[in-house]
């Protein structure tokens, strides 16, 4: 694919996708819209899902297997973490005869490092990871929410530098992260986003167990979450803290913890652990 810029014709770098769920579809569609990459071949768990991904992206050719994928300048591996190592091995075997002298390959995991792609690095491929800190709940939502999203780049420094303009072009705020820090970095994202639905579901189960009318719960969900988020974004976590931990009422915490444990042991353990963290936050605020 080429683009005309004034009197010059520029060939866009080609991008192949291995794995094209919500993350892959969102990034590829943004890159296509901004004219950053020419979306080339797309491989997923089945030909039909690859075709569906291409339809969402608005470009690309669905490939039945890795061996069917053409050589590309850049490869994005947007597969689940547990499949990354095997994917790297398979791509190394299928891409050993690639006519690109040193293609870039990166994965989108927040917890895994670029070293998981060692079989490709051994072939001379330039490896990195790029994790966009956004909840990709749906492609349509992610497309709207993406501008301003932080993007952690890790791996070979030159490769990260090469990827940075592509992510910046679609609105990402890129920063470098050390390989040794990726697990803690991603754990922070889990605390900030993945645990929120779990906590909300637990709260709603507790309310139901006390006999609260079911029709009241959706309103509580909306109002309490909206107010909590508004307080945190306006005041910061410390000032937004309320409840018995903010007051230092350890006796009330102990009574409630015991009651929750009797209701459900894992929920009780979570209550106790989170209360300890809340008390620490309250002491930090007081200090």
C-alpha positions as CSV (number, residue, x, y, z in Angstrom):
1,X,0.0,0.0,0.0
2,X,1.2,3.5,-0.8
3,X,0.2,7.0,0.1
4,X,0.7,10.1,-1.9
5,X,2.1,13.0,0.1
6,X,2.5,16.0,-2.1
7,X,4.5,14.9,-5.1
8,X,6.0,11.9,-3.3
9,X,4.7,8.4,-3.0
10,X,5.4,6.7,0.4
11,X,5.1,2.9,1.0
12,X,3.5,2.2,4.3
13,X,5.1,-0.4,6.4
14,X,3.2,-3.7,6.3
15,X,1.7,-5.1,9.5
16,X,0.7,-8.8,10.1
17,X,-1.5,-9.7,13.0
18,X,-1.4,-13.0,14.9
19,X,-4.4,-12.9,17.1
20,X,-7.0,-10.3,16.5
21,X,-9.3,-10.0,19.4
22,X,-10.4,-6.6,20.8
23,X,-6.9,-5.4,21.3
24,X,-5.6,-6.4,17.9
25,X,-8.7,-5.1,16.1
26,X,-8.6,-1.8,17.9
27,X,-5.0,-1.0,17.3
28,X,-5.1,-2.2,13.7
29,X,-8.2,-0.2,12.9
30,X,-6.6,2.9,14.4
31,X,-3.4,2.4,12.5
32,X,-5.3,1.9,9.2
33,X,-7.4,5.0,9.8
34,X,-4.3,7.1,10.5
35,X,-2.3,5.7,7.6
36,X,0.4,4.3,9.8
37,X,0.5,0.7,8.6
38,X,-0.8,-1.2,5.6
39,X,-2.7,-4.1,7.3
40,X,-1.7,-7.2,5.5
41,X,-2.4,-10.7,6.8
42,X,-4.5,-11.7,9.9
43,X,-4.3,-15.1,11.6
44,X,-6.6,-16.1,14.5
45,X,-8.0,-19.3,15.9
46,X,-10.1,-19.9,12.8
47,X,-10.5,-18.6,9.2
48,X,-13.9,-17.3,10.0
49,X,-12.8,-15.3,13.1
50,X,-9.9,-13.9,11.0
51,X,-12.4,-12.8,8.3
52,X,-14.6,-11.2,11.0
53,X,-11.5,-9.4,12.4
54,X,-10.6,-8.1,8.9
55,X,-14.2,-6.8,8.5
56,X,-13.9,-4.8,11.8
57,X,-10.5,-3.5,10.9
58,X,-11.6,-2.6,7.4
59,X,-8.5,-4.1,5.8
60,X,-6.4,-7.3,5.8
61,X,-6.4,-10.7,4.4
62,X,-7.5,-13.7,6.5
63,X,-4.9,-16.4,6.7
64,X,-5.6,-20.0,7.5
65,X,-2.1,-20.7,9.0
66,X,1.1,-19.0,9.9
67,X,2.8,-20.5,6.8
68,X,0.2,-18.7,4.6
69,X,1.2,-15.3,6.0
70,X,3.4,-13.2,3.8
71,X,6.6,-11.5,5.0
72,X,5.9,-8.2,6.7
73,X,7.8,-5.3,8.2
74,X,6.1,-5.6,11.5
75,X,4.3,-8.5,13.3
76,X,1.9,-7.9,16.2
77,X,1.2,-10.9,18.4
78,X,-2.1,-10.2,20.2
79,X,-2.7,-13.7,21.6
80,X,-3.4,-14.6,25.2
81,X,-0.3,-14.6,27.5
82,X,-0.4,-18.4,27.9
83,X,0.0,-18.8,24.1
84,X,2.8,-16.3,23.5
85,X,5.7,-18.7,23.9
86,X,4.2,-21.3,21.6
87,X,3.3,-18.6,19.1
88,X,6.9,-17.4,19.0
89,X,8.2,-20.9,18.4
90,X,5.7,-21.5,15.7
91,X,6.3,-18.2,14.0
92,X,10.0,-18.8,14.1
93,X,9.6,-22.0,12.3
94,X,7.2,-20.6,9.8
95,X,9.1,-17.3,9.3
96,X,12.6,-18.7,9.1
97,X,12.5,-18.0,5.3
98,X,11.1,-14.5,5.6
99,X,12.4,-12.2,3.0
100,X,12.4,-9.2,5.4
101,X,16.0,-8.9,6.7
102,X,15.1,-7.9,10.3
103,X,11.3,-7.6,10.8
104,X,10.0,-6.2,14.0
105,X,7.8,-8.4,16.2
106,X,6.1,-7.3,19.3
107,X,3.4,-8.7,21.7
108,X,0.7,-6.9,23.6
109,X,1.0,-8.6,27.0
110,X,1.3,-6.4,30.1
111,X,2.9,-9.1,32.2
112,X,5.2,-11.0,29.8
113,X,8.5,-9.5,28.6
114,X,10.0,-9.5,25.1
115,X,12.2,-12.4,26.1
116,X,9.3,-14.7,25.5
117,X,10.0,-14.2,21.8
118,X,13.6,-15.4,22.1
119,X,13.2,-17.9,19.2
120,X,12.5,-15.0,16.9
121,X,15.3,-12.9,18.3
122,X,17.6,-15.8,17.6
123,X,16.7,-15.5,14.0
124,X,17.6,-11.8,14.0
125,X,14.0,-10.5,14.4
126,X,13.8,-7.3,16.5
127,X,11.6,-8.0,19.5
128,X,9.7,-5.9,21.9
129,X,6.4,-5.7,23.9
130,X,3.9,-2.8,23.8
131,X,1.1,-2.8,26.4
132,X,-1.7,-0.2,26.2
133,X,-3.1,0.5,29.6
134,X,-6.8,0.5,28.6
135,X,-9.7,-1.8,29.3
136,X,-10.6,-3.1,25.9
137,X,-14.2,-4.0,26.9
138,X,-15.3,-3.6,23.3
139,X,-13.7,-2.4,20.1
140,X,-16.2,0.5,19.7
141,X,-15.6,1.7,23.2
142,X,-11.8,1.3,23.0
143,X,-11.7,3.3,19.7
144,X,-13.3,6.2,21.5
145,X,-11.3,5.9,24.7
146,X,-7.9,5.2,23.2
147,X,-6.5,8.8,22.8
148,X,-4.3,9.6,25.7
149,X,-3.8,5.9,26.7
150,X,-0.5,5.2,28.3
151,X,1.6,2.6,26.4
152,X,4.5,0.7,28.1
153,X,7.3,-0.2,25.7
154,X,9.8,-2.9,26.7
155,X,12.5,-4.8,25.0
156,X,15.2,-3.9,22.5
157,X,15.8,-0.1,22.8
158,X,16.0,0.5,19.1
159,X,12.9,-1.6,18.4
160,X,10.9,0.3,21.1
161,X,12.1,3.6,19.5
162,X,10.9,2.3,16.2
163,X,7.5,1.4,17.6
164,X,7.0,4.7,19.5
165,X,6.0,6.9,16.5
166,X,3.3,4.3,15.5
167,X,1.6,4.3,18.9
168,X,2.0,8.1,19.3
169,X,0.3,8.6,15.9
170,X,-2.9,7.0,17.2
171,X,-2.9,9.0,20.5
172,X,-0.9,6.8,22.9
173,X,1.4,8.3,25.5
174,X,4.4,6.0,25.3
175,X,7.0,5.4,28.1
176,X,9.7,2.8,28.6
177,X,9.5,0.1,31.2
178,X,12.2,-2.2,32.4
179,X,11.7,-5.9,31.9
180,X,12.1,-6.6,35.6
181,X,9.2,-4.3,36.4
182,X,6.5,-5.6,34.1
183,X,4.9,-8.0,36.5
184,X,4.4,-5.2,39.1
185,X,3.3,-2.8,36.4
186,X,0.6,-5.2,35.2
187,X,-0.4,-6.1,38.7
188,X,-1.1,-2.4,39.3
189,X,-3.4,-2.5,36.2
190,X,-5.2,-5.5,37.7
191,X,-5.8,-3.6,40.9
192,X,-7.0,-0.5,39.1
193,X,-9.4,-2.2,36.6
194,X,-9.8,-6.0,36.8
195,X,-10.7,-6.2,40.5
196,X,-13.3,-3.5,40.3
197,X,-16.0,-5.8,38.7
198,X,-15.1,-8.5,41.2
199,X,-15.6,-6.1,44.1
200,X,-18.8,-4.8,42.7
201,X,-20.2,-8.3,42.1
202,X,-19.3,-9.2,45.7
203,X,-21.0,-6.1,47.1
204,X,-24.2,-6.9,45.1
205,X,-24.2,-10.5,46.3
206,X,-24.0,-9.3,49.8
207,X,-26.8,-6.9,49.3
208,X,-29.0,-9.6,47.8
209,X,-28.2,-11.9,50.8
210,X,-29.5,-9.2,53.2
211,X,-32.8,-9.0,51.3
212,X,-32.3,-5.7,49.5
213,X,-34.9,-5.4,46.7
214,X,-33.2,-6.4,43.4
215,X,-34.6,-3.3,41.6
216,X,-32.6,-1.0,43.8
217,X,-29.2,-2.6,43.0
218,X,-28.7,-1.1,39.5
219,X,-29.3,2.4,40.8
220,X,-26.8,1.8,43.7
221,X,-24.3,0.4,41.2
222,X,-24.5,3.5,39.1
223,X,-24.6,6.1,41.8
224,X,-22.0,4.7,44.1
225,X,-19.5,3.9,41.4
226,X,-20.0,7.3,39.7
227,X,-19.5,9.2,42.9
228,X,-16.5,7.1,44.0
229,X,-14.8,7.6,40.7
230,X,-15.5,11.3,40.8
231,X,-14.1,11.6,44.3
232,X,-10.9,9.7,43.4
233,X,-10.3,11.7,40.2
234,X,-11.0,15.0,41.9
235,X,-9.5,14.5,45.3
236,X,-7.0,11.6,44.8
237,X,-7.2,8.2,46.5
238,X,-6.2,9.3,49.9
239,X,-8.6,12.1,50.3
240,X,-11.4,10.1,48.7
241,X,-11.1,7.3,51.4
242,X,-14.2,7.0,53.6
243,X,-15.7,4.4,55.9
244,X,-14.4,2.7,59.1
245,X,-10.8,2.6,57.8
246,X,-10.7,6.3,57.2
247,X,-11.9,6.8,60.8
248,X,-9.5,4.2,62.1
249,X,-12.4,2.2,63.6
250,X,-10.6,-1.1,63.9
251,X,-13.3,-2.6,66.1
252,X,-15.9,-2.0,63.4
253,X,-13.6,-3.5,60.8
254,X,-13.1,-6.6,62.9
255,X,-16.8,-7.1,63.4
256,X,-17.6,-6.6,59.7
257,X,-14.7,-8.9,58.7
258,X,-16.0,-11.7,60.9
259,X,-19.5,-11.3,59.5
260,X,-18.3,-11.4,55.9
261,X,-16.1,-14.4,56.6
262,X,-19.0,-16.3,58.0
263,X,-21.0,-15.4,54.9
264,X,-18.1,-16.4,52.5
265,X,-14.6,-17.2,53.5
266,X,-12.8,-15.9,50.4
267,X,-14.8,-12.6,50.6
268,X,-13.9,-12.3,54.2
269,X,-10.2,-12.8,53.5
270,X,-10.5,-10.1,50.8
271,X,-12.2,-7.8,53.2
272,X,-9.5,-8.2,55.8
273,X,-6.7,-7.6,53.3
274,X,-8.3,-4.6,51.7
275,X,-9.1,-3.2,55.2
276,X,-5.4,-3.5,56.1
277,X,-4.5,-1.5,53.0
278,X,-7.2,1.0,53.6
279,X,-5.9,1.6,57.2
280,X,-2.4,2.1,55.8
281,X,-3.7,4.6,53.3
282,X,-5.6,6.4,56.1
283,X,-2.4,6.6,58.2
284,X,-0.5,8.0,55.2
285,X,-3.1,10.7,54.9
286,X,-3.0,11.5,58.5
287,X,0.8,11.8,58.4
